[in-house]
Amino acid sequence: MFKRMLSAFGVGGPSVDTVLDSSVVFPGQVLRGRVKIQGGTGDALIDEVALSLVTRVEVEYGDHEARGTGEFHRVVVQREVRVPAGQPLEIPFQLALPWETPVTAVGEVTLPGMTVGVRTELEIKGAPDPGDLDPLTVRPLPSQNRVLEAFGELGATFRSADVEVGRLHGVPQQIPFYQELEFFPPSHHAGRLNQVELTFVATPRDLWVVLEADKRGGLFRPGGDTFGRFSMPHEEAEKADWARLVDQWLTQAAERGPFGAAGFTGHGHGRPGHRGSGMGGMLGGAAAGLAGGMILGDMMDGGLIDGDDFGGGDFGGEE
């Protein structure tokens, strides 16, 4: 069953559908599938067939926050595609997911607000004709899953997740946004910390874990954010005692002043390194993300992003 008729050719034009071998994937995995085109009443020429990976992102502009659709990877599958009248045509493809692709599900639980999809783009006579979005379920790598299990072991409670435009200091970030998973702290830290935020930055070899703790202030205690990071190869991260490492860091974060945190960099043994920097150092801001080449959704008056490709029928109407 073909989803969509190509509007550029009008009534009787060819129709297109993208079929994925599997919609359940992991960061760094090669996604395979086929773009199926059914010829219409006459011969047709499609200048270019491309696939892109998109996700929902948040951008901060001063005191404002906007949401839109961000494209973070794009490949041209084929150029000069001739579609004979009434004939079917299949174009196989392979699409390598970036290692930093946001996670959308943990176990059987879908993370609220997290959406990643494959968008089929067709260039016809110089005019783009975007196709439907095919949703992906992105599960964590085994090394990432081990960290998430540790949060559960400590008694931290998942709060929310989002994807924010910007760059993090001191990690090999390749795409201009990062995913934040927010947790209420374990009960034995609840009196001193408001929340804990977790970000993964993965490479083919290593896993980087960035933590941010919102320290609860008081009459004689300054509040503020504290940052830290861990790094180790994936194989080592799968075996590490993350519950101990994270709990140790949370204890230090609760005791230190704002912007001070141990950076567990390179070895993965839990030994304190240099102190973390403040918000200005950890986050490059929206400007850095936009300069990094990510394509955002339609920009409306006031510089805010309007609309959301993941709403409506594309992804089942999830907000």
C-alpha positions as CSV (number, residue, x, y, z in Angstrom):
1,M,0.0,0.0,0.0
2,F,1.6,3.3,-1.1
3,K,1.2,6.2,1.2
4,R,1.5,9.3,-0.8
5,M,1.1,10.6,-4.3
6,L,3.8,13.0,-5.4
7,S,2.1,16.4,-5.5
8,A,4.5,17.9,-8.0
9,F,3.1,15.6,-10.7
10,G,-0.6,16.2,-9.9
11,V,-3.4,13.7,-10.2
12,G,-2.1,10.4,-11.8
13,G,1.4,11.0,-10.8
14,P,3.7,8.4,-9.1
15,S,3.3,7.5,-5.4
16,V,6.0,6.7,-2.9
17,D,6.4,4.7,0.3
18,T,9.5,4.1,2.5
19,V,9.7,0.6,4.0
20,L,12.2,0.0,6.9
21,D,13.6,-3.5,7.5
22,S,13.2,-2.7,11.2
23,S,12.0,0.4,13.1
24,V,13.8,-0.6,16.3
25,V,17.4,0.6,16.2
26,F,20.4,1.5,18.3
27,P,22.8,4.5,18.0
28,G,25.5,3.7,15.6
29,Q,23.5,1.0,13.8
30,V,23.1,0.9,10.0
31,L,19.4,1.2,9.1
32,R,18.3,-0.6,6.0
33,G,15.1,-0.4,3.9
34,R,13.6,0.4,0.5
35,V,12.0,3.4,-1.1
36,K,9.1,2.0,-3.1
37,I,7.8,4.1,-6.0
38,Q,4.8,3.2,-8.1
39,G,4.6,4.7,-11.5
40,G,1.5,6.8,-12.4
41,T,-0.3,7.4,-15.7
42,G,2.8,8.8,-17.4
43,D,6.6,8.6,-17.2
44,A,8.2,10.7,-14.5
45,L,11.6,11.9,-13.5
46,I,12.6,12.5,-9.9
47,D,15.8,14.6,-9.7
48,E,16.9,13.3,-6.3
49,V,15.8,10.8,-3.6
50,A,17.2,11.6,-0.1
51,L,16.7,10.4,3.4
52,S,17.1,12.4,6.6
53,L,17.0,11.8,10.3
54,V,15.0,14.3,12.3
55,T,14.1,14.8,15.9
56,R,12.2,17.3,18.0
57,V,14.4,20.0,19.5
58,E,14.2,22.9,21.9
59,V,16.0,26.2,21.2
60,E,16.4,29.1,23.7
61,Y,16.3,32.7,22.5
62,G,17.0,35.0,25.4
63,D,14.0,34.5,27.7
64,H,12.1,32.5,25.2
65,E,12.0,28.8,24.4
66,A,10.8,27.3,21.1
67,R,10.3,23.8,19.8
68,G,10.7,22.6,16.3
69,T,12.0,19.8,14.1
70,G,15.8,19.4,13.7
71,E,17.4,17.5,10.9
72,F,20.7,16.0,12.0
73,H,21.8,13.5,9.3
74,R,21.0,13.4,5.5
75,V,22.1,11.1,2.7
76,V,21.2,11.1,-1.0
77,V,20.0,7.6,-2.0
78,Q,19.8,8.1,-5.8
79,R,19.7,10.9,-8.4
80,E,17.9,11.0,-11.8
81,V,15.3,8.4,-10.9
82,R,13.2,7.6,-14.0
83,V,9.8,6.1,-13.2
84,P,8.0,4.4,-16.1
85,A,4.3,4.8,-16.3
86,G,2.5,2.2,-14.2
87,Q,5.7,0.4,-13.2
88,P,6.9,-0.3,-9.6
89,L,10.4,0.7,-8.7
90,E,12.4,-0.1,-5.5
91,I,15.5,1.7,-4.3
92,P,17.4,0.0,-1.5
93,F,19.2,2.1,1.0
94,Q,21.5,2.0,4.0
95,L,21.5,4.8,6.6
96,A,24.1,4.9,9.4
97,L,22.6,6.4,12.6
98,P,25.0,8.8,14.4
99,W,26.3,7.5,17.7
100,E,24.6,10.5,19.4
101,T,21.1,9.7,18.1
102,P,18.7,10.4,20.9
103,V,17.2,7.5,22.8
104,T,13.4,7.2,22.5
105,A,12.7,4.1,24.6
106,V,14.2,2.3,27.5
107,G,13.1,-1.3,27.7
108,E,9.4,-1.4,26.7
109,V,8.8,2.2,28.0
110,T,8.7,5.0,25.5
111,L,10.2,8.2,26.8
112,P,7.6,11.0,26.8
113,G,8.3,13.6,24.2
114,M,11.1,11.7,22.5
115,T,10.7,11.2,18.8
116,V,13.2,10.3,16.1
117,G,12.2,9.5,12.5
118,V,13.3,9.0,8.9
119,R,12.0,11.5,6.4
120,T,12.0,10.8,2.7
121,E,12.8,13.8,0.6
122,L,12.2,14.0,-3.1
123,E,13.6,16.8,-5.4
124,I,11.3,17.2,-8.4
125,K,12.1,20.0,-10.9
126,G,14.0,21.9,-8.4
127,A,11.2,21.9,-5.8
128,P,11.5,19.7,-2.6
129,D,8.6,17.4,-2.0
130,P,9.1,16.0,1.6
131,G,7.5,12.6,2.2
132,D,6.0,11.1,5.3
133,L,8.0,10.5,8.5
134,D,8.6,6.9,9.5
135,P,9.1,6.7,13.3
136,L,12.1,4.9,14.8
137,T,12.3,3.3,18.3
138,V,15.9,4.1,19.4
139,R,17.0,1.9,22.3
140,P,20.1,2.6,24.4
141,L,23.4,0.9,23.8
142,P,24.3,-1.7,26.3
143,S,26.8,0.7,27.9
144,Q,24.2,3.4,28.2
145,N,21.6,0.9,29.5
146,R,24.0,0.0,32.3
147,V,24.1,3.7,33.4
148,L,20.3,3.9,33.3
149,E,20.1,0.7,35.4
150,A,22.3,2.3,38.0
151,F,20.0,5.3,38.3
152,G,17.2,2.8,39.0
153,E,19.3,0.9,41.5
154,L,20.0,4.2,43.4
155,G,16.3,5.0,43.5
156,A,16.3,8.0,41.2
157,T,12.9,8.6,39.5
158,F,12.6,9.6,35.9
159,R,11.1,13.0,35.4
160,S,11.3,14.1,31.7
161,A,13.5,14.1,28.6
162,D,14.2,16.6,25.9
163,V,16.7,17.5,23.1
164,E,18.4,20.9,23.3
165,V,20.3,22.8,20.7
166,G,23.8,23.6,22.0
167,R,27.3,22.2,22.6
168,L,28.8,20.6,25.7
169,H,32.3,21.4,26.9
170,G,34.9,18.8,27.1
171,V,33.2,16.0,25.1
172,P,33.6,14.8,21.5
173,Q,30.2,16.0,20.5
174,Q,29.6,15.7,16.7
175,I,26.0,16.9,16.2
176,P,24.8,20.3,17.4
177,F,22.3,19.2,20.1
178,Y,22.3,16.9,23.1
179,Q,19.6,14.9,24.9
180,E,18.9,15.5,28.6
181,L,17.3,12.8,30.7
182,E,16.0,14.4,34.0
183,F,15.6,12.5,37.2
184,F,14.4,13.3,40.7
185,P,17.4,12.5,42.9
186,P,17.6,9.4,45.1
187,S,15.9,9.8,48.5
188,H,19.1,10.1,50.4
189,H,20.1,13.1,48.3
190,A,16.6,14.7,48.0
191,G,17.2,17.2,50.8
192,R,20.2,18.7,49.0
193,L,19.6,18.2,45.3
194,N,16.5,19.3,43.3
195,Q,17.1,17.2,40.2
196,V,19.9,15.3,38.3
197,E,20.3,15.5,34.5
198,L,22.0,12.8,32.4
199,T,23.4,13.2,28.9
200,F,25.1,10.6,26.8
201,V,27.7,11.4,24.1
202,A,28.8,8.2,22.4
203,T,31.5,7.4,19.9
204,P,32.3,4.1,18.1
205,R,34.8,3.4,20.9
206,D,33.8,5.3,24.0
207,L,30.9,6.4,26.1
208,W,30.9,9.9,27.7
209,V,28.4,10.5,30.6
210,V,27.7,14.1,31.5
211,L,25.9,14.8,34.8
212,E,24.3,18.0,36.0
213,A,23.0,18.4,39.5
214,D,20.7,21.2,40.6
215,K,21.8,21.9,44.1
216,R,19.1,23.0,46.6
217,G,20.0,26.3,48.3
218,G,19.3,27.4,51.8
219,L,19.9,30.2,54.3
220,F,23.6,29.3,54.7
221,R,24.1,27.2,51.6
222,P,24.4,28.5,48.1
223,G,22.4,26.7,45.4
224,G,23.3,26.3,41.7
225,D,24.3,23.8,39.1
226,T,27.2,21.4,39.4
227,F,28.6,19.5,36.4
228,G,30.8,16.4,36.0
229,R,31.6,13.9,33.3
230,F,32.8,10.3,33.0
231,S,34.5,8.6,30.1
232,M,35.4,5.0,29.3
233,P,35.3,2.4,26.5
234,H,31.9,0.8,25.9
235,E,33.2,-2.6,27.0
236,E,34.4,-1.2,30.3
237,A,31.3,0.9,30.8
238,E,29.1,-2.3,30.5
239,K,31.0,-3.7,33.5
240,A,31.5,-0.6,35.6
241,D,29.9,-0.1,39.0
242,W,27.9,2.9,37.8
243,A,25.7,3.0,41.0
244,R,28.8,3.6,43.1
245,L,30.3,6.1,40.7
246,V,27.1,8.1,40.3
247,D,26.3,8.1,44.0
248,Q,29.8,9.2,44.8
249,W,29.5,12.1,42.4
250,L,26.1,13.1,43.7
251,T,27.5,13.2,47.2
252,Q,30.4,15.4,46.1
253,A,28.0,17.6,44.1
254,A,25.7,18.1,47.1
255,E,28.7,19.1,49.2
256,R,30.5,21.5,46.8
257,G,29.5,25.0,45.8
258,P,27.8,25.7,42.5
259,F,29.8,25.0,39.3
260,G,32.3,22.7,41.2
261,A,32.3,19.1,40.3
262,A,34.8,16.3,39.8
263,G,35.4,15.4,36.1
264,F,36.0,11.7,35.9
265,T,37.7,11.8,32.5
266,G,39.4,9.1,30.6
267,H,39.9,6.3,33.0
268,G,36.5,5.3,34.4
269,H,37.9,4.5,37.8
270,G,36.1,7.2,39.7
271,R,39.2,9.2,40.5
272,P,38.5,13.0,40.7
273,G,40.0,15.0,37.9
274,H,39.7,18.7,37.2
275,R,36.8,20.8,38.4
276,G,33.9,21.3,36.0
277,S,33.1,24.6,34.5
278,G,29.9,26.7,34.8
279,M,27.0,26.9,32.5
280,G,28.8,29.2,30.1
281,G,31.5,26.6,29.6
282,M,29.3,23.5,29.5
283,L,26.8,24.9,27.0
284,G,27.7,26.8,23.9
285,G,24.2,28.0,23.4
286,A,21.7,28.1,20.6
287,A,24.0,30.1,18.3
288,A,26.6,27.3,18.3
289,G,24.0,24.7,17.4
290,L,22.6,26.8,14.6
291,A,26.1,27.4,13.3
292,G,26.8,23.7,13.4
293,G,24.5,23.1,10.4
294,M,21.4,21.6,11.9
295,I,18.3,22.5,9.9
296,L,15.4,23.6,12.0
297,G,11.7,23.8,11.3
298,D,9.9,26.7,9.8
299,M,11.0,30.0,11.4
300,M,8.1,32.4,12.1
301,D,7.8,36.0,13.3
302,G,9.8,36.8,16.4
303,G,12.4,34.2,15.5
304,L,10.6,31.3,17.2
305,I,10.0,28.0,15.6
306,D,6.4,27.1,14.8
307,G,4.9,23.8,13.8
308,D,6.1,20.3,14.5
309,D,6.7,17.7,11.9
310,F,6.1,15.1,14.6
311,G,2.6,16.2,15.3
312,G,-0.6,15.3,13.4
313,G,-0.6,12.1,11.3
314,D,3.1,11.7,10.9
315,F,3.8,10.2,14.3
316,G,0.3,9.4,15.5
317,G,-0.4,12.9,16.9
318,E,2.0,12.8,19.8
319,E,2.7,16.2,21.3
